[in-house]
Amino acid sequence: MGEIDKRNKLDEEPFNFNISKDNKVFIYWSGKLIKILKGKESEKFLQRIKNVDTKEAQLIMAKVTGNFKHGNEKYNKKM
C-alpha cells in the first residue's frame, strides 16, 4: 500500500461514511458529502469494506469516490 499512498494522506483518515435505512451509503471527505452509493453499487461497497483495516477502508473510499489521486486536492483549513 505504501506505493499507492506515498504521502501517507490516508493515515489522516479523511474519509468516513454513513449508511441510511434504505442502504444508501454516504461517503464524506473532510466532513463534506462527496458521493452517494445506492443499489448494487452500495452493496458492493459494503461487502468490500466489511472486514478490512482502517487504512484499507480509506483506500477503498478514495477509489470509489474517484479523482483523489492527483495530489492536488485541497484540504479543509478549518480543521
Secondary structure as GFF3:
##gff-version 3
##sequence-region A 1 79
A	DSSP	three_ten_helix	9	12	.	.	.	ID=ss1
A	DSSP	beta_strand	15	19	.	.	.	ID=ss2
A	DSSP	beta_strand	25	29	.	.	.	ID=ss3
A	DSSP	beta_strand	32	37	.	.	.	ID=ss4
A	DSSP	alpha_helix	40	49	.	.	.	ID=ss5
A	DSSP	alpha_helix	54	65	.	.	.	ID=ss6
###
